[in-house]
Structures are given as C-alpha cells and as structure tokens.
Amino acid sequence: MSSVKETSLQCYQVGGSVRDALLGVDSQDRDWVVVGETPETLIALGFKQVGADFPVFIHPISKEEYALARTEKKTGPGYHGFKVQFGREVSLEEDLIRRDLTINAMAIDSHGKIIDPFGGQKDLKQRILRHVSDAFAEDPLRVLRVARFLARFAHLGFTIAPQTLTLMQNITSSGGLKELTPERIWIETEKALTTPRPSIFFKTLKECGAIKELFFELETLAGQTQPQQYHPEGDAWIHTLLSVDAAAQLSPKTEVRFAALMHDIGKGLTPNSSLPHHYGHEETGAKQLEEFCLRIKAPKSFTKLAILTAKYHMHCHRIAQMRPKRIVKLLGQLDAFRNPKIVEDFILACTADKWGRGEDRMNKPYMPGEQLKDCLNSCIAIDNKAISNTGHTGKAFGDTLHKLRIKKVSDVMAQNDHEI
C-alpha cells in the first residue's frame, strides 16, 4: 500500500490541528480533506469508509480521517436535515466555507503552504472567534461549540466577535436549540468540562440565552442569594462557576468537574421567602439531578458522583461535628467500602465547593476531606479474615465489622482532635 504522499491524491490537513499548530498548542488529532477524487478512488487505495451518509474514510496505516471535499445545504430540521454534495467538482474553498469559525477554516497543503481564504490567521492574531459565513446559523450546535472554544482559549485572550454572538443569540431566540439531541448536547458539554475554564462555557451560554433552554436548572441559580459569612463571593450561580473552575484545577476527571458544577443545584428551588438560607437543598438537589441526568443522558459514572456530591457534600464539610457511627454510615452511603476510589473523587468535588468562594478560599487544605479519607483507610485496614476466624458469620459477622469500623473511626477522629 502506497502512502498518501506517494499517490496522486490532492490532500490537505484541515481544521483544528492547523489552528492548534499556528497557536503552538498540542492537538490530539489531525483531519484531512481530499479534493478532486471519488469514494471509489480511496477504497481502491485501501481506505475504509466510515458510514454511508458522509464521504469520510480511515487511512489504512495512520488511521487518521480523510474526507472528500463536500458542501452542505440545510434542507430540514435536525442533524440530518442537510443535503451533502461531494465529488471531483467540489473545491477546497467550498469545503472550508461550510465550517464554523474562521480559525477552523484553514488548510495546509503537502508543501506546508497555508490556505486561508477567510482570514483565520488574522483572527488568530487578534484572538477573535468569528463565524465563517451566515451558514453558521444552520447548525444550532455551533452555539455550544463556540462557547466551548472560548472556554478552551480564553486564557490566551480570545473573545467572540460581536456579530457571531448576535448570531448565537438569534439561534437561541428562534428556537433552534430545540433541534439538538441530548447526545449532541452532552458531547459538547463533556468536552467543555475538559477545558481550563469550564465556567466560561456556561457563562457564554447564559449570555446568549442558551443556558435557560439547555440547562434551566443552572439558570435558576442566578439571583439565589447565600449567607454572606459562608459565601462572600455572591449568589449560587457565581459560586457554581467558581466551583467548577476550582474542580478543573484539582482534577482532570470530568466526572469530578461535573459533580462540582451540579453540587448546589438544589439551591435553585429555594423559595424567596427562605433566602439567603437553603435548608434541605442537598436532598432536593439530589432528586432534581436524577431527572436532569436522565434528560441529558449523562453517563452513569457522572450521574452517580454528581448525586452523591449534591446529597452529602454538607456532611463532608461537617465531619468534625459528626459522631463516629454517623461517619461510618456516610461511608456506606458513598459506597466507599465497595468502591473506595469514589471517595477520592467525592472529596475533590467537596474541596472545589470550598474553594469556590473567592480568591481567599482558593488553594487551601481541605481538612474534612483528609479526615474522611483517614476514616475510610482505617476501616479498610480491618482484617475481615480475623473476624471470620473467631467464628462470626452472617449477621454476627456484619455486626462485629460494623462495631470495629465505628471504633476505628472514633480513634481517627480522636487523634485528629488531639493534633488540632
């Protein structure tokens, strides 16, 4: 099999990898466009076609994606409501103009020359996210994509062009977001959670009106005041944004970041008459999260950690005031004895909650988390086999183990009190 370079194929590196190379940042994948060819040509060269709707192929050696140059025209609602045209006659420029942003609509040829018909290099230098054409509005998912790109590149000084933000607002106000499936929304949301500043994704969606359409549970946090002595940063919306960014500092795991984002979701249901207090927001938030995660089709690992964090984060904060028996119960409720690693993620999400209260709270040790971890480790260290060797089985075994756990936790907490 000849390499692509050794054939007569007219290939161009396109999209995000070109943008990232010019920015000097790492890019995980490279995408290619082939101009002037047909599917039969690529198949004959050993490429494997992916799906039947789009002319996308996998290189037999590099496994990178190669797509025939194509045009797209909106013909109906939804992701599949596009007429796709591809063939020898479609030019590179016609392929690039269907893309979302100018910085994503550049290509590099086999000689390293940059093809930039829409000013992507200029926008890169000026740090602007700008739509390529008015066709931007044909795919409402681009509202989320632009918000995600801003979250990824804001630390480099990027902003959204005013005309592009207006288009995003128009898409939202016209009901375009209703075309999006939960799967597409979740994919963009999870990608946004991997960025350095996930909060910017959600702030941008709020700015263009999309947060109310997509995540109304988050939108209701705005204006929900909190006790000043515990939350000097402001309302529950501001606290949530600070918490998810704190989680991004603490852990690369998107499950932890999602849990931090959703931990106070129940505060959106607090009646005005109770503000600034949010009594019982843990339970109401956990129930609301079950419905939320079902609606957006969040994976089970995200759902489980988020619900546990919403329901028990205040327990973790108050561990020093809890009796050993209650701490053992909390560990059981967290499923810690079967899955100790979930406690590590839970503690990180709780730490993000504590850090998300203004600059003076950031980067400080979270002692309740350390205490909970010590309690768990002491329980895990119990020799179950030694209990069995004493003849305890069934309920007697469980009762003995439970008592030993309480004793171990009591010793840990007493030691902590002594050290303090």
C-alpha positions, 0 to 999 in steps of 0.5 A, spaced: 500 500 500 502 506 497 502 512 502 498 518 501 504 522 499 506 517 494 499 517 490 496 522 486 491 524 491 490 532 492 490 532 500 490 537 505 490 537 513 484 541 515 481 544 521 483 544 528 490 541 528 492 547 523 489 552 528 492 548 534 499 548 530 499 556 528 497 557 536 503 552 538 498 548 542 498 540 542 492 537 538 490 530 539 488 529 532 489 531 525 483 531 519 484 531 512 480 533 506 481 530 499 479 534 493 478 532 486 477 524 487 471 519 488 469 514 494 471 509 489 478 512 488 480 511 496 477 504 497 481 502 491 487 505 495 485 501 501 481 506 505 475 504 509 469 508 509 466 510 515 458 510 514 454 511 508 451 518 509 458 522 509 464 521 504 469 520 510 474 514 510 480 511 515 487 511 512 489 504 512 496 505 516 495 512 520 488 511 521 487 518 521 480 521 517 480 523 510 474 526 507 472 528 500 471 535 499 463 536 500 458 542 501 452 542 505 445 545 504 440 545 510 434 542 507 430 540 514 430 540 521 435 536 525 442 533 524 440 530 518 436 535 515 442 537 510 443 535 503 451 533 502 454 534 495 461 531 494 465 529 488 471 531 483 467 538 482 467 540 489 473 545 491 477 546 497 474 553 498 467 550 498 469 545 503 472 550 508 466 555 507 461 550 510 465 550 517 464 554 523 469 559 525 474 562 521 480 559 525 477 552 523 477 554 516 484 553 514 488 548 510 495 546 509 497 543 503 503 537 502 508 543 501 506 546 508 503 552 504 497 555 508 490 556 505 486 561 508 481 564 504 477 567 510 482 570 514 483 565 520 490 567 521 488 574 522 483 572 527 488 568 530 492 574 531 487 578 534 484 572 538 477 573 535 472 567 534 468 569 528 463 565 524 465 563 517 459 565 513 451 566 515 451 558 514 453 558 521 446 559 523 444 552 520 447 548 525 444 550 532 450 546 535 455 551 533 452 555 539 455 550 544 461 549 540 463 556 540 462 557 547 466 551 548 472 554 544 472 560 548 472 556 554 478 552 551 482 559 549 480 564 553 486 564 557 490 566 551 485 572 550 480 570 545 473 573 545 467 572 540 466 577 535 460 581 536 456 579 530 457 571 531 454 572 538 448 576 535 448 570 531 448 565 537 443 569 540 438 569 534 439 561 534 437 561 541 431 566 540 428 562 534 428 556 537 433 552 534 436 549 540 430 545 540 433 541 534 439 538 538 439 531 541 441 530 548 447 526 545 449 532 541 448 536 547 452 532 552 458 531 547 459 538 547 458 539 554 463 533 556 468 536 552 467 543 555 468 540 562 475 538 559 477 545 558 481 550 563 475 554 564 469 550 564 465 556 567 466 560 561 462 555 557 456 556 561 457 563 562 457 564 554 451 560 554 447 564 559 449 570 555 446 568 549 440 565 552 442 558 551 443 556 558 435 557 560 433 552 554 439 547 555 440 547 562 434 551 566 436 548 572 443 552 572 439 558 570 435 558 576 441 559 580 442 566 578 439 571 583 439 565 589 442 569 594 447 565 600 449 567 607 454 572 606 459 569 612 459 562 608 459 565 601 462 572 600 463 571 593 455 572 591 449 568 589 449 560 587 450 561 580 457 565 581 459 560 586 457 554 581 462 557 576 467 558 581 466 551 583 467 548 577 473 552 575 476 550 582 474 542 580 478 543 573 484 545 577 484 539 582 482 534 577 482 532 570 476 527 571 470 530 568 466 526 572 469 530 578 468 537 574 461 535 573 459 533 580 462 540 582 458 544 577 451 540 579 453 540 587 448 546 589 443 545 584 438 544 589 439 551 591 435 553 585 428 551 588 429 555 594 423 559 595 424 567 596 421 567 602 427 562 605 433 566 602 439 567 603 438 560 607 437 553 603 435 548 608 434 541 605 437 543 598 442 537 598 436 532 598 432 536 593 438 537 589 439 530 589 432 528 586 432 534 581 439 531 578 436 524 577 431 527 572 436 532 569 441 526 568 436 522 565 434 528 560 441 529 558 443 522 558 449 523 562 453 517 563 452 513 569 459 514 572 457 522 572 450 521 574 452 517 580 458 522 583 454 528 581 448 525 586 452 523 591 456 530 591 449 534 591 446 529 597 452 529 602 457 534 600 454 538 607 456 532 611 463 532 608 464 539 610 461 537 617 465 531 619 468 534 625 461 535 628 459 528 626 459 522 631 463 516 629 457 511 627 454 517 623 461 517 619 461 510 618 454 510 615 456 516 610 461 511 608 456 506 606 452 511 603 458 513 598 459 506 597 466 507 599 467 500 602 465 497 595 468 502 591 473 506 595 476 510 589 469 514 589 471 517 595 477 520 592 473 523 587 467 525 592 472 529 596 475 533 590 468 535 588 467 537 596 474 541 596 472 545 589 465 547 593 470 550 598 474 553 594 469 556 590 468 562 594 473 567 592 480 568 591 481 567 599 478 560 599 482 558 593 488 553 594 487 551 601 487 544 605 481 541 605 481 538 612 474 534 612 476 531 606 483 528 609 479 526 615 474 522 611 479 519 607 483 517 614 476 514 616 475 510 610 483 507 610 482 505 617 476 501 616 479 498 610 485 496 614 480 491 618 482 484 617 475 481 615 479 474 615 480 475 623 473 476 624 471 470 620 476 466 624 473 467 631 467 464 628 462 470 626 458 469 620 452 472 617 449 477 621 454 476 627 459 477 622 456 484 619 455 486 626 462 485 629 465 489 622 460 494 623 462 495 631 470 495 629 469 500 623 465 505 628 471 504 633 476 505 628 473 511 626 472 514 633 480 513 634 481 517 627 477 522 629 480 522 636 487 523 634 485 528 629 482 532 635 488 531 639 493 534 633 488 540 632 
